[in-house]
């Protein structure tokens, strides 16, 4: 089961593909995912979305040993990605994954039994308003206890740090259960000891069969992983899961699997894995027209 627990992270800051290479990277993905990338105006947003899609397909391919052409990833009405696997018997009882991106990073996490939620947040200082003015815009998303901990954290930097940490763990929770942006975040209250031993209360009731991890990526990013029981997944997401009922021992086994560290992957590695698929290589290969006409693999990796 430990093979189903994956944590991958991609730093896209140094990936600056040519327009042709970028277009060819998109062509590796199923046609119905192309519009989700091209709809963004800014190139950085397109890059994040493209890498997110590459991560999803590559992780499913490597973990489940599924050929790329058999992988079908869909999204719930709330936007939660899931593997449409009704025709395939999976190696894990409840394989699911979640993705997140912010700033320079794109990440993915998967679990074999429990739900998984993932969120990355970049710490930044507001430019056109004070720190207190900025966080006040989000005050309704926090419980009174959380808000008190944020505003009394100390300096402006500490207030922002505490604000982003709470935001990160909240997002990982709601993303795990597959709810949309309309979820009442103020009803989700987090408790912690120096951001260890993190637990959550939903509408005042502690949810005991969940685990949370919050860590830093460099100086300016935080990442949160949520792992929990499928029984409180949203209705639309629950329908996509292979299994939602577990006996106590089976679920505890999944809940207590080691939370592995993030493995740094590169965009070039993801593309190479796609190109290693015989069907994909055949579909995009072309005959060189002159000695300077590089292979598609070479173009995609630059």
C-alpha positions as YAML, in Angstrom:
chain: A
units: angstrom
residues:
- id: 1
  name: UNK
  ca: [0.00, 0.00, 0.00]
- id: 2
  name: UNK
  ca: [2.91, 2.38, 0.62]
- id: 3
  name: UNK
  ca: [3.51, 2.48, -3.13]
- id: 4
  name: UNK
  ca: [0.20, 4.33, -3.46]
- id: 5
  name: UNK
  ca: [1.44, 7.20, -1.26]
- id: 6
  name: UNK
  ca: [3.16, 9.66, -3.56]
- id: 7
  name: UNK
  ca: [4.24, 13.28, -3.14]
- id: 8
  name: UNK
  ca: [5.71, 14.97, -6.22]
- id: 9
  name: UNK
  ca: [6.75, 18.59, -6.63]
- id: 10
  name: UNK
  ca: [7.78, 20.52, -9.76]
- id: 11
  name: UNK
  ca: [9.56, 23.90, -9.79]
- id: 12
  name: UNK
  ca: [8.52, 25.56, -13.06]
- id: 13
  name: UNK
  ca: [10.53, 28.76, -12.57]
- id: 14
  name: UNK
  ca: [13.39, 27.58, -14.79]
- id: 15
  name: UNK
  ca: [11.24, 25.92, -17.46]
- id: 16
  name: UNK
  ca: [11.03, 28.37, -20.34]
- id: 17
  name: UNK
  ca: [9.98, 26.39, -23.42]
- id: 18
  name: UNK
  ca: [9.78, 27.83, -26.89]
- id: 19
  name: UNK
  ca: [6.26, 28.31, -28.29]
- id: 20
  name: UNK
  ca: [6.74, 25.18, -30.41]
- id: 21
  name: UNK
  ca: [7.96, 23.09, -27.48]
- id: 22
  name: UNK
  ca: [5.07, 24.31, -25.34]
- id: 23
  name: UNK
  ca: [2.56, 23.44, -28.05]
- id: 24
  name: UNK
  ca: [4.05, 19.98, -28.46]
- id: 25
  name: UNK
  ca: [3.92, 19.40, -24.70]
- id: 26
  name: UNK
  ca: [0.21, 20.19, -24.76]
- id: 27
  name: UNK
  ca: [-0.24, 17.76, -27.64]
- id: 28
  name: UNK
  ca: [0.89, 14.91, -25.37]
- id: 29
  name: UNK
  ca: [-2.33, 15.29, -23.39]
- id: 30
  name: UNK
  ca: [-5.81, 14.17, -24.47]
- id: 31
  name: UNK
  ca: [-7.51, 16.73, -26.75]
- id: 32
  name: UNK
  ca: [-10.31, 17.44, -24.27]
- id: 33
  name: UNK
  ca: [-7.77, 18.89, -21.80]
- id: 34
  name: UNK
  ca: [-6.23, 21.38, -24.24]
- id: 35
  name: UNK
  ca: [-8.88, 24.06, -23.75]
- id: 36
  name: UNK
  ca: [-8.36, 24.04, -19.99]
- id: 37
  name: UNK
  ca: [-4.80, 25.20, -20.66]
- id: 38
  name: UNK
  ca: [-5.30, 27.60, -23.57]
- id: 39
  name: UNK
  ca: [-8.18, 29.43, -21.86]
- id: 40
  name: UNK
  ca: [-5.65, 31.25, -19.68]
- id: 41
  name: UNK
  ca: [-4.25, 34.49, -21.06]
- id: 42
  name: UNK
  ca: [-1.01, 34.58, -19.05]
- id: 43
  name: UNK
  ca: [1.72, 32.14, -20.00]
- id: 44
  name: UNK
  ca: [2.56, 31.40, -16.36]
- id: 45
  name: UNK
  ca: [-1.02, 30.25, -15.73]
- id: 46
  name: UNK
  ca: [-0.87, 28.07, -18.84]
- id: 47
  name: UNK
  ca: [2.42, 26.55, -17.63]
- id: 48
  name: UNK
  ca: [1.01, 25.70, -14.21]
- id: 49
  name: UNK
  ca: [-2.08, 24.09, -15.68]
- id: 50
  name: UNK
  ca: [-0.10, 22.13, -18.25]
- id: 51
  name: UNK
  ca: [2.33, 20.80, -15.63]
- id: 52
  name: UNK
  ca: [-0.59, 19.93, -13.35]
- id: 53
  name: UNK
  ca: [-2.09, 17.79, -16.13]
- id: 54
  name: UNK
  ca: [1.27, 16.18, -16.93]
- id: 55
  name: UNK
  ca: [1.71, 15.29, -13.25]
- id: 56
  name: UNK
  ca: [-1.71, 13.65, -13.04]
- id: 57
  name: UNK
  ca: [-1.24, 11.43, -16.06]
- id: 58
  name: UNK
  ca: [2.36, 10.56, -15.22]
- id: 59
  name: UNK
  ca: [1.57, 9.63, -11.62]
- id: 60
  name: UNK
  ca: [-1.32, 7.39, -12.63]
- id: 61
  name: UNK
  ca: [0.87, 5.82, -15.33]
- id: 62
  name: UNK
  ca: [3.75, 5.08, -12.95]
- id: 63
  name: UNK
  ca: [1.82, 4.07, -9.83]
- id: 64
  name: UNK
  ca: [-0.90, 1.98, -11.47]
- id: 65
  name: UNK
  ca: [1.15, 0.86, -14.48]
- id: 66
  name: UNK
  ca: [-1.62, 2.01, -16.81]
- id: 67
  name: UNK
  ca: [-0.82, 2.84, -20.44]
- id: 68
  name: UNK
  ca: [-1.37, 6.53, -21.14]
- id: 69
  name: UNK
  ca: [-4.03, 5.79, -23.74]
- id: 70
  name: UNK
  ca: [-6.13, 3.99, -21.11]
- id: 71
  name: UNK
  ca: [-5.99, 6.78, -18.53]
- id: 72
  name: UNK
  ca: [-9.18, 8.80, -18.33]
- id: 73
  name: UNK
  ca: [-9.15, 11.70, -15.87]
- id: 74
  name: UNK
  ca: [-12.34, 13.65, -15.34]
- id: 75
  name: UNK
  ca: [-13.49, 16.35, -12.96]
- id: 76
  name: UNK
  ca: [-16.51, 16.60, -10.68]
- id: 77
  name: UNK
  ca: [-18.89, 19.58, -11.04]
- id: 78
  name: UNK
  ca: [-16.90, 21.20, -8.22]
- id: 79
  name: UNK
  ca: [-13.66, 20.77, -10.18]
- id: 80
  name: UNK
  ca: [-12.16, 17.84, -8.27]
- id: 81
  name: UNK
  ca: [-10.04, 15.63, -10.59]
- id: 82
  name: UNK
  ca: [-10.54, 11.88, -10.43]
- id: 83
  name: UNK
  ca: [-9.56, 8.77, -12.33]
- id: 84
  name: UNK
  ca: [-12.42, 7.24, -14.30]
- id: 85
  name: UNK
  ca: [-11.50, 3.60, -13.80]
- id: 86
  name: UNK
  ca: [-14.73, 1.61, -14.04]
- id: 87
  name: UNK
  ca: [-13.27, -0.76, -16.62]
- id: 88
  name: UNK
  ca: [-9.99, -1.34, -14.77]
- id: 89
  name: UNK
  ca: [-9.33, -3.24, -11.55]
- id: 90
  name: UNK
  ca: [-6.93, -1.09, -9.57]
- id: 91
  name: UNK
  ca: [-4.14, -2.32, -7.33]
- id: 92
  name: UNK
  ca: [-5.39, -0.14, -4.45]
- id: 93
  name: UNK
  ca: [-8.84, -0.15, -2.84]
- id: 94
  name: UNK
  ca: [-9.43, 3.60, -3.07]
- id: 95
  name: UNK
  ca: [-6.69, 5.23, -5.14]
- id: 96
  name: UNK
  ca: [-7.17, 9.00, -5.40]
- id: 97
  name: UNK
  ca: [-5.02, 12.07, -5.93]
- id: 98
  name: UNK
  ca: [-5.06, 15.83, -5.62]
- id: 99
  name: UNK
  ca: [-3.08, 18.64, -7.24]
- id: 100
  name: UNK
  ca: [-2.19, 22.20, -6.32]
- id: 101
  name: UNK
  ca: [-0.13, 25.02, -7.78]
- id: 102
  name: UNK
  ca: [0.89, 28.50, -6.69]
- id: 103
  name: UNK
  ca: [3.73, 30.69, -7.83]
- id: 104
  name: UNK
  ca: [6.72, 28.62, -8.94]
- id: 105
  name: UNK
  ca: [5.45, 25.25, -7.74]
- id: 106
  name: UNK
  ca: [3.06, 22.56, -8.96]
- id: 107
  name: UNK
  ca: [2.48, 19.48, -6.82]
- id: 108
  name: UNK
  ca: [0.51, 16.25, -6.66]
- id: 109
  name: UNK
  ca: [-0.25, 13.81, -3.84]
- id: 110
  name: UNK
  ca: [-1.94, 10.40, -3.89]
- id: 111
  name: UNK
  ca: [-3.31, 7.90, -1.39]
- id: 112
  name: UNK
  ca: [-4.34, 4.23, -1.73]
- id: 113
  name: UNK
  ca: [-7.13, 4.18, 0.92]
- id: 114
  name: UNK
  ca: [-7.78, 7.56, 2.54]
- id: 115
  name: UNK
  ca: [-8.88, 10.74, 0.85]
- id: 116
  name: UNK
  ca: [-6.03, 13.11, 0.10]
- id: 117
  name: UNK
  ca: [-6.09, 16.88, -0.11]
- id: 118
  name: UNK
  ca: [-3.17, 19.08, -1.10]
- id: 119
  name: UNK
  ca: [-2.60, 22.82, -1.07]
- id: 120
  name: UNK
  ca: [0.38, 25.05, -1.76]
- id: 121
  name: UNK
  ca: [0.41, 28.68, -0.75]
- id: 122
  name: UNK
  ca: [2.98, 31.38, -1.50]
- id: 123
  name: UNK
  ca: [3.63, 33.91, 1.24]
- id: 124
  name: UNK
  ca: [3.47, 37.43, -0.11]
- id: 125
  name: UNK
  ca: [3.21, 40.94, 1.28]
- id: 126
  name: UNK
  ca: [0.30, 43.02, -0.07]
- id: 127
  name: UNK
  ca: [1.43, 46.06, -2.03]
- id: 128
  name: UNK
  ca: [-1.59, 48.36, -2.17]
- id: 129
  name: UNK
  ca: [-2.95, 47.88, 1.34]
- id: 130
  name: UNK
  ca: [-1.72, 47.19, 4.84]
- id: 131
  name: UNK
  ca: [-1.42, 43.65, 6.15]
- id: 132
  name: UNK
  ca: [-4.44, 44.09, 8.40]
- id: 133
  name: UNK
  ca: [-6.49, 45.54, 5.54]
- id: 134
  name: UNK
  ca: [-5.53, 42.59, 3.37]
- id: 135
  name: UNK
  ca: [-6.39, 39.84, 5.85]
- id: 136
  name: UNK
  ca: [-9.63, 41.60, 6.81]
- id: 137
  name: UNK
  ca: [-10.93, 40.74, 3.33]
- id: 138
  name: UNK
  ca: [-10.85, 37.06, 4.37]
- id: 139
  name: UNK
  ca: [-12.04, 37.33, 7.97]
- id: 140
  name: UNK
  ca: [-15.30, 35.45, 7.31]
- id: 141
  name: UNK
  ca: [-13.35, 32.34, 6.31]
- id: 142
  name: UNK
  ca: [-11.97, 31.81, 9.82]
- id: 143
  name: UNK
  ca: [-13.47, 30.87, 13.14]
- id: 144
  name: UNK
  ca: [-13.23, 33.38, 15.99]
- id: 145
  name: UNK
  ca: [-10.46, 31.29, 17.59]
- id: 146
  name: UNK
  ca: [-8.43, 31.12, 14.38]
- id: 147
  name: UNK
  ca: [-8.91, 34.81, 13.71]
- id: 148
  name: UNK
  ca: [-7.76, 35.67, 17.22]
- id: 149
  name: UNK
  ca: [-4.62, 33.56, 16.71]
- id: 150
  name: UNK
  ca: [-3.90, 35.32, 13.42]
- id: 151
  name: UNK
  ca: [-4.32, 38.94, 14.49]
- id: 152
  name: UNK
  ca: [-2.42, 38.37, 17.74]
- id: 153
  name: UNK
  ca: [0.50, 36.54, 16.11]
- id: 154
  name: UNK
  ca: [2.81, 39.56, 16.53]
- id: 155
  name: UNK
  ca: [4.56, 41.47, 13.76]
- id: 156
  name: UNK
  ca: [3.05, 41.94, 10.31]
- id: 157
  name: UNK
  ca: [5.26, 39.14, 8.98]
- id: 158
  name: UNK
  ca: [4.06, 36.77, 11.70]
- id: 159
  name: UNK
  ca: [0.43, 37.73, 11.08]
- id: 160
  name: UNK
  ca: [0.81, 36.95, 7.38]
- id: 161
  name: UNK
  ca: [2.57, 33.68, 8.15]
- id: 162
  name: UNK
  ca: [-0.18, 32.55, 10.51]
- id: 163
  name: UNK
  ca: [-2.86, 33.65, 8.03]
- id: 164
  name: UNK
  ca: [-1.32, 31.66, 5.18]
- id: 165
  name: UNK
  ca: [-0.82, 28.58, 7.36]
- id: 166
  name: UNK
  ca: [-4.47, 28.47, 8.40]
- id: 167
  name: UNK
  ca: [-5.55, 29.09, 4.82]
- id: 168
  name: UNK
  ca: [-3.33, 26.28, 3.56]
- id: 169
  name: UNK
  ca: [-4.63, 23.59, 5.94]
- id: 170
  name: UNK
  ca: [-8.23, 24.64, 5.37]
- id: 171
  name: UNK
  ca: [-7.82, 24.37, 1.62]
- id: 172
  name: UNK
  ca: [-6.21, 20.93, 1.89]
- id: 173
  name: UNK
  ca: [-9.23, 19.72, 3.89]
- id: 174
  name: UNK
  ca: [-11.96, 21.01, 1.57]
- id: 175
  name: UNK
  ca: [-10.00, 19.81, -1.46]
- id: 176
  name: UNK
  ca: [-9.74, 16.33, 0.07]
- id: 177
  name: UNK
  ca: [-13.50, 16.02, 0.48]
- id: 178
  name: UNK
  ca: [-14.12, 17.51, -2.96]
- id: 179
  name: UNK
  ca: [-16.23, 20.52, -2.12]
- id: 180
  name: UNK
  ca: [-16.31, 23.71, -4.14]
- id: 181
  name: UNK
  ca: [-15.46, 27.28, -3.24]
- id: 182
  name: UNK
  ca: [-18.81, 27.74, -1.53]
- id: 183
  name: UNK
  ca: [-17.88, 25.57, 1.45]
- id: 184
  name: UNK
  ca: [-18.25, 27.34, 4.80]
- id: 185
  name: UNK
  ca: [-14.60, 27.59, 5.83]
- id: 186
  name: UNK
  ca: [-15.45, 29.37, 9.05]
- id: 187
  name: UNK
  ca: [-17.11, 26.13, 10.19]
- id: 188
  name: UNK
  ca: [-13.82, 24.27, 9.75]
- id: 189
  name: UNK
  ca: [-11.65, 25.09, 12.77]
- id: 190
  name: UNK
  ca: [-8.07, 23.91, 13.14]
- id: 191
  name: UNK
  ca: [-6.21, 23.28, 16.37]
- id: 192
  name: UNK
  ca: [-2.48, 22.62, 16.64]
- id: 193
  name: UNK
  ca: [0.63, 22.74, 18.78]
- id: 194
  name: UNK
  ca: [3.18, 24.83, 16.93]
- id: 195
  name: UNK
  ca: [1.63, 23.46, 13.74]
- id: 196
  name: UNK
  ca: [2.19, 19.86, 14.80]
- id: 197
  name: UNK
  ca: [-0.49, 17.46, 16.08]
- id: 198
  name: UNK
  ca: [-2.98, 19.27, 13.85]
- id: 199
  name: UNK
  ca: [-6.64, 18.38, 14.24]
- id: 200
  name: UNK
  ca: [-9.89, 19.79, 12.89]
- id: 201
  name: UNK
  ca: [-13.37, 20.50, 14.16]
- id: 202
  name: UNK
  ca: [-16.27, 20.78, 11.73]
- id: 203
  name: UNK
  ca: [-19.19, 22.78, 13.11]
- id: 204
  name: UNK
  ca: [-17.77, 22.32, 16.59]
- id: 205
  name: UNK
  ca: [-17.27, 18.54, 16.40]
- id: 206
  name: UNK
  ca: [-13.77, 17.09, 16.22]
- id: 207
  name: UNK
  ca: [-13.13, 14.81, 13.25]
- id: 208
  name: UNK
  ca: [-10.84, 12.17, 14.75]
- id: 209
  name: UNK
  ca: [-10.06, 9.98, 11.75]
- id: 210
  name: UNK
  ca: [-8.02, 12.60, 9.86]
- id: 211
  name: UNK
  ca: [-4.36, 13.59, 9.78]
- id: 212
  name: UNK
  ca: [-2.74, 16.82, 8.59]
- id: 213
  name: UNK
  ca: [0.82, 17.83, 7.80]
- id: 214
  name: UNK
  ca: [2.06, 21.36, 7.21]
- id: 215
  name: UNK
  ca: [5.58, 22.02, 6.00]
- id: 216
  name: UNK
  ca: [7.66, 24.68, 4.29]
- id: 217
  name: UNK
  ca: [9.10, 24.78, 0.79]
- id: 218
  name: UNK
  ca: [12.03, 27.14, 0.98]
- id: 219
  name: UNK
  ca: [11.33, 30.46, 2.68]
- id: 220
  name: UNK
  ca: [8.18, 31.61, 0.92]
- id: 221
  name: UNK
  ca: [5.91, 28.61, 0.48]
- id: 222
  name: UNK
  ca: [3.89, 26.29, 2.66]
- id: 223
  name: UNK
  ca: [2.33, 22.99, 1.65]
- id: 224
  name: UNK
  ca: [-0.37, 21.09, 3.49]
- id: 225
  name: UNK
  ca: [-1.45, 17.45, 3.15]
- id: 226
  name: UNK
  ca: [-4.80, 16.24, 4.46]
- id: 227
  name: UNK
  ca: [-5.56, 12.53, 4.82]
- id: 228
  name: UNK
  ca: [-9.00, 11.40, 5.89]
- id: 229
  name: UNK
  ca: [-12.04, 9.15, 5.70]
- id: 230
  name: UNK
  ca: [-14.07, 8.94, 2.47]
- id: 231
  name: UNK
  ca: [-17.37, 8.90, 4.36]
- id: 232
  name: UNK
  ca: [-17.47, 12.71, 4.52]
- id: 233
  name: UNK
  ca: [-16.56, 13.25, 0.89]
- id: 234
  name: UNK
  ca: [-18.95, 15.46, -1.05]
- id: 235
  name: UNK
  ca: [-21.78, 13.65, -2.79]
- id: 236
  name: UNK
  ca: [-20.41, 14.15, -6.30]
- id: 237
  name: UNK
  ca: [-16.90, 13.09, -5.33]
- id: 238
  name: UNK
  ca: [-18.08, 10.08, -3.31]
- id: 239
  name: UNK
  ca: [-19.68, 8.68, -6.46]
- id: 240
  name: UNK
  ca: [-16.30, 8.59, -8.17]
- id: 241
  name: UNK
  ca: [-14.55, 6.62, -5.42]
- id: 242
  name: UNK
  ca: [-13.93, 2.92, -5.70]
- id: 243
  name: UNK
  ca: [-14.66, 2.27, -2.03]
- id: 244
  name: UNK
  ca: [-16.04, 4.47, 0.74]
- id: 245
  name: UNK
  ca: [-16.69, 1.95, 3.54]
- id: 246
  name: UNK
  ca: [-13.83, 0.33, 5.42]
- id: 247
  name: UNK
  ca: [-13.62, -1.77, 8.56]
- id: 248
  name: UNK
  ca: [-11.74, -0.13, 11.41]
- id: 249
  name: UNK
  ca: [-8.47, -2.03, 10.98]
- id: 250
  name: UNK
  ca: [-8.30, -1.46, 7.23]
- id: 251
  name: UNK
  ca: [-8.91, 2.25, 7.57]
- id: 252
  name: UNK
  ca: [-6.45, 2.69, 10.43]
- id: 253
  name: UNK
  ca: [-3.84, 0.96, 8.31]
- id: 254
  name: UNK
  ca: [-4.37, 3.52, 5.55]
- id: 255
  name: UNK
  ca: [-4.51, 6.44, 7.98]
- id: 256
  name: UNK
  ca: [-1.19, 5.45, 9.56]
- id: 257
  name: UNK
  ca: [0.78, 4.84, 6.38]
- id: 258
  name: UNK
  ca: [4.01, 6.90, 6.36]
- id: 259
  name: UNK
  ca: [3.58, 10.39, 4.94]
- id: 260
  name: UNK
  ca: [6.46, 10.44, 2.49]
- id: 261
  name: UNK
  ca: [8.53, 13.52, 1.66]
- id: 262
  name: UNK
  ca: [8.02, 15.38, -1.58]
- id: 263
  name: UNK
  ca: [10.11, 14.17, -4.49]
- id: 264
  name: UNK
  ca: [11.29, 16.92, -6.82]
- id: 265
  name: UNK
  ca: [10.46, 16.14, -10.44]
- id: 266
  name: UNK
  ca: [11.21, 18.24, -13.50]
- id: 267
  name: UNK
  ca: [9.03, 19.07, -16.47]
- id: 268
  name: UNK
  ca: [11.63, 17.41, -18.68]
- id: 269
  name: UNK
  ca: [11.29, 14.16, -16.72]
- id: 270
  name: UNK
  ca: [7.52, 14.18, -17.08]
- id: 271
  name: UNK
  ca: [7.75, 14.77, -20.82]
- id: 272
  name: UNK
  ca: [10.36, 12.01, -21.18]
- id: 273
  name: UNK
  ca: [8.03, 9.52, -19.50]
- id: 274
  name: UNK
  ca: [5.28, 10.44, -21.94]
- id: 275
  name: UNK
  ca: [7.66, 10.09, -24.86]
- id: 276
  name: UNK
  ca: [8.72, 6.68, -23.57]
- id: 277
  name: UNK
  ca: [5.25, 5.36, -24.32]
- id: 278
  name: UNK
  ca: [5.43, 3.54, -27.70]
- id: 279
  name: UNK
  ca: [2.02, 4.79, -28.83]
- id: 280
  name: UNK
  ca: [2.76, 8.42, -27.99]
- id: 281
  name: UNK
  ca: [6.22, 8.33, -29.57]
- id: 282
  name: UNK
  ca: [4.74, 6.89, -32.73]
- id: 283
  name: UNK
  ca: [1.99, 9.49, -32.90]
- id: 284
  name: UNK
  ca: [4.23, 12.56, -32.65]
- id: 285
  name: UNK
  ca: [7.34, 11.31, -34.44]
- id: 286
  name: UNK
  ca: [8.19, 12.87, -37.76]
- id: 287
  name: UNK
  ca: [10.84, 12.54, -40.44]
- id: 288
  name: UNK
  ca: [13.61, 15.16, -40.21]
- id: 289
  name: UNK
  ca: [13.72, 17.59, -43.13]
- id: 290
  name: UNK
  ca: [17.30, 18.70, -42.61]
- id: 291
  name: UNK
  ca: [20.26, 17.99, -40.29]
- id: 292
  name: UNK
  ca: [19.21, 20.80, -37.96]
- id: 293
  name: UNK
  ca: [15.68, 19.50, -37.64]
- id: 294
  name: UNK
  ca: [15.73, 18.02, -34.15]
- id: 295
  name: UNK
  ca: [13.60, 15.18, -32.89]
- id: 296
  name: UNK
  ca: [10.33, 16.13, -31.13]
- id: 297
  name: UNK
  ca: [11.88, 14.79, -27.91]
- id: 298
  name: UNK
  ca: [14.72, 17.30, -28.21]
- id: 299
  name: UNK
  ca: [12.34, 20.18, -28.90]
- id: 300
  name: UNK
  ca: [10.08, 19.33, -26.00]
- id: 301
  name: UNK
  ca: [12.95, 19.22, -23.56]
- id: 302
  name: UNK
  ca: [14.10, 22.75, -24.38]
...
